[in-house]
Amino acid sequence: MTREQVLERGLRNVEDAHFIREHVIPIAKEYQRWNILVHQAHQITELLIKGMIFLTGTPACRTHDLSLLVDQLSDVISLISRDETRIPFAIFASSGPDSQGYGIWLYDHKVNIVKRVRDAITILGQFDGGDLSKADVILQLSLEIQDSTVSLGSGGKTIWVQTDSSHTGPFSLRREIVRVPDSQTIAKLEEIGGRLRKDRERAFYSEHFFTEAEALEAIQQANEFNELAACFLIEESTR
């Protein structure tokens, strides 16, 4: 696969994880299909973590083992060069390596829209992250620069827009997984992944009839995994 194909595959994985969480899970709950909920809880997390790996430009391992995938993501990010002086942007649109650019910087669960001209950084806008507590939501943010308008979108809706007549182009867009979380967060992700993997095949092959309580616990674990995975994308405050 080309790098563009790898990145496109990553975004598709993230979008599929989001679709399952927002649409498939509520229907399965409505019809009390508890085994489907347990299986899909693992599916959400697998699609998400593989999508994040692909979005680094690296193909994800062909495995259902979430612990191995978390380790792969951590290893890939730790090898990315940090020699360039930069703010770790979740999305960055640049008109060249030493020229103007616009980025989305997620710091302390706040969204900052940032303009960079060489080494000068200006915050154009800031707002509370709100629903941006989950990795699948963050990774679907879109940054668009057209004519003199810079806009941030999510789910096909514009959530921030500003005019900047000084910008130059054309711009190329890239996404980044910006940091490796602390060892405790990594261990928690692996722990949750192990629990979800344990019940995946039993649910898929109907080897066990899962109760409502067991199914809802699996979904809660998948949501916790999604929130913890956002630590790969958000810089934490040192306060």
Secondary structure, DSSP 8 states (H G I E B T S, - for coil): --HHHHHHHHHHHHHHHHHIIIIIHHHHHHTT-HHHHHHHHHHHHHHHHHHHHHTTTS---S---HHHHHHHHHHHHHTS---S-----SEEEESSTTSEEEEEEEETTEEEEEEEETTEEEEEEEEE-TTTTSHHHHTTEEEEEETTEEEEEETTEEEEEEE-TT-----EEEE-------HHHHHHHHHHHHHHHHHHHHHHTT-S---HHHHHHHHHHHHHHHHHHGGGTSB----
